[in-house]
């Protein structure tokens, strides 16, 4: 079972999280999420525990638990939502944005 752990202190390490969760059962992996540009922790992590009963016990015990001065938020991780590629290059709303110039520089309906 994959658990989301939020409201983390910037000083928390993956080892700190592993130690806290291992008190409740086996931990498969710990992923402390970091900003891809700065490398700084983003304040949340994912902890994977293979046994659902142990994961539920850890979730109940550690949700609200204070770690390094911060009260943890622990719940079942939700699947990542699909992100639509951005950039949009379409016409803007309003004004005459729905028209384009023809080869002679004249405005024509879109």
N, C-alpha and C positions, 0 to 999 in steps of 0.2 A: 504494500500500500504506500502510495506517495503522499507525503505530508508537506503542506506549505507552512513555513515558519516566518512570521513577519515581526516588525517593530524591533529589529535587531540593532544593537549598538554597533558602531563602526569598529570597535575593538574586538568583536567576537570573531573567532576563527572556526574553521571547519572542525578542528579537533575539540573545541569547546562544545559545539553542538553534538558531535558524535558522543562525547562523554555524557552529556545530559540525557540523550535519548537511549544510550545503551543501558542506562539504569532501569529501563523498562522492557528491554528485549534486544534482539539482534538488529543491527543497522547494516543495510546493504551498501548505501552510499549517502554522501552528504555533498550538496552542491551549493556553495555560497555564491550568490549572483553578484557579479561586479559590472560596473559601467565599462562598456567596450572601448571607450576613448580614454578615460582617466584611470581606469583600473581600480577605482575606489569601490568599496562595497555599496550596494544599493539598498541595504537594509532588510533583505529577505533571503531565504534559502529554501531548498527542498531536501527533505530527508526521506529516504526510501527504507521501509522496513518490510521484510518478506512475510511476516506473520501478521495477519489482519488484527487478531485479538491483541497482540502486543502494540501494534500501531495505535489502536483505539485507546488502549490504556495510557500510552505515552501522550496522546492528544489530550485526554482528559486531565492527566496529571500536570502537563506542562503549559496548557493554555492558561495564561495569566501569571505564570511562574516568572519571577524576577531574575534576570540574568544580566549581570554587568549594568545594573541600574535601569534596565528597561523591562517592561512587562511583556512577555512573549504573546504573540497571537499564533495559535496553532490550529489548523483545520485541514481537512482533506483537500489535496490539490485538485483543481479542476483542469480538464484538458485545455491546452492552449487554443485560443480562438484563431481562426484564419485571419491573417491581416491582408487587406487588399493593397496591392501595389499602388503607390500614389503618384504624384507628379501631375496629374490631370492637365491636359493641354487643350481642353475644350473651350468653347466660347464662354465668356463671362455673362452673367445676367445683367440686363439693363442696358441702356444706351444703344448704340448701333453695332454692338459686338457681333451681331448675327449676320453681318455683311462682310464681304471680303473685296479687295480691289481686284479688278481684272487686269489684263496685261498692259492696258493703257493708263492705269492709275485711276480709273473710274470705279465708283462704288457700284456693286451689283448685289441683288438679293442673294442670300445664301442658299 
